[in-house]
Amino acid sequence: MSARRSIVLQTRRHLKWRVLDRVEYILMTLCGVAITGFTTSVFFDVVTRTIGHPWLWLQEVTSTFFIYGAFLGAAVATRRYDHLNLSAITEAIEGRLRTVLETIKGLVVLCVACWMVAFGYVNFLNGFGSYRMPSMTPIASLYAAIPISGLLIGLFAIEALVNGWRNGFADDESGEATLAARDVGA
């Protein structure tokens, strides 16, 4: 349990549901697997090419780890408020103006997530007509990461908006205990 809590970011706890902590933990773990897999496959690709016996399928493995790592990383960054530092603008503002700006920011992220789901799904369906070489795996296997990421980003944007409207968007260290007691997922 302590290992799980160590990679689940506790900042802005008042904007998060505890029930989604497990999702964040799984996403962080998958991102670690993706980074490790990407690095290892690039290393072996370079080594096998250097010795004159390239494993061509390693490029497929490398691109898969990269794409899933990037899109799942975008989703977990949304929950952890590490995305594009959009929050830097609103952190200096308080009161109703902050609520309005945080709402606009959350709605923009939600719109982007909806576009990712809609167009990512279209790309996914179209991807069954193209194949990756040399495995002949449909390229749709890569495109699936886009709508999955969009769904997760949308979920985390809704989570932050609902909790921000309920608890306020500003960080309040003194209110952590009362917010934890009111947490819907607890």
Secondary structure, 3 states (H helix, E strand, C coil): CHHHHHHCCCCCHHHCCHHHHHHHHHHHHHHHHHHHHHHHHHHHHHHHHHCCCCCCHHHHHHHHHHHHHHHHHHHHHHHCCCCCCCHHHHHCCCHHHHHHHHHHHHHHHHHHHHHHHHHHHHHHHHHHHCEECCCCEECHHHHCHHHHHHHHHHHHHHHHHHHHHHHCCCCCHHHHHHHHHHCCCC
